[in-house]
Amino acid sequence: MAKLRTTRREIESMLTTEMRRRYPTTKYVALMPIIGGFRCFVRWQLSPNDKTVPPNEDAEALLADLLRRFEIVEQ
């Protein structure tokens, strides 16, 4: 099965949406290109009611899942 082509920004948006669903303190998830792929960087802001820091490992696992279905291409 061929992978769907998408941009890095669209993948970041998908990651941010899912991470915010799981961890409301997530502000955004950014991808940094590295040799052979990408790494996730999760930005968060703790609130007085929620002190849960979103684990970067969860974002990395979500990214791995997305990359099974999508190919990142730059515009």
Residue pairs with C-beta under 8 A, 6 or more apart in sequence:
3 68
3 69
3 70
3 71
4 69
4 70
4 71
5 70
5 71
5 73
6 70
6 71
6 72
6 73
7 72
7 73
7 74
7 75
8 31
8 33
8 38
8 72
8 74
11 31
11 63
11 66
11 70
11 72
12 28
12 29
12 30
12 31
14 66
15 29
15 31
15 40
15 59
15 62
15 63
15 66
16 26
16 28
16 29
18 62
19 26
19 29
19 42
19 54
19 58
19 59
19 62
20 26
22 54
22 58
23 44
23 52
23 53
23 54
23 55
23 58
24 50
24 52
25 44
25 45
25 46
25 47
25 50
25 51
25 52
25 53
25 54
26 42
26 43
26 44
26 54
27 43
27 44
27 45
28 42
28 43
29 40
29 41
29 42
29 43
29 59
30 40
30 41
30 43
31 38
31 39
31 40
31 41
31 63
31 72
32 38
32 39
32 40
32 41
37 67
38 63
38 67
38 72
39 60
40 56
40 59
40 60
40 62
40 63
41 56
42 54
42 55
42 56
42 59
44 53
44 54
46 52
46 53
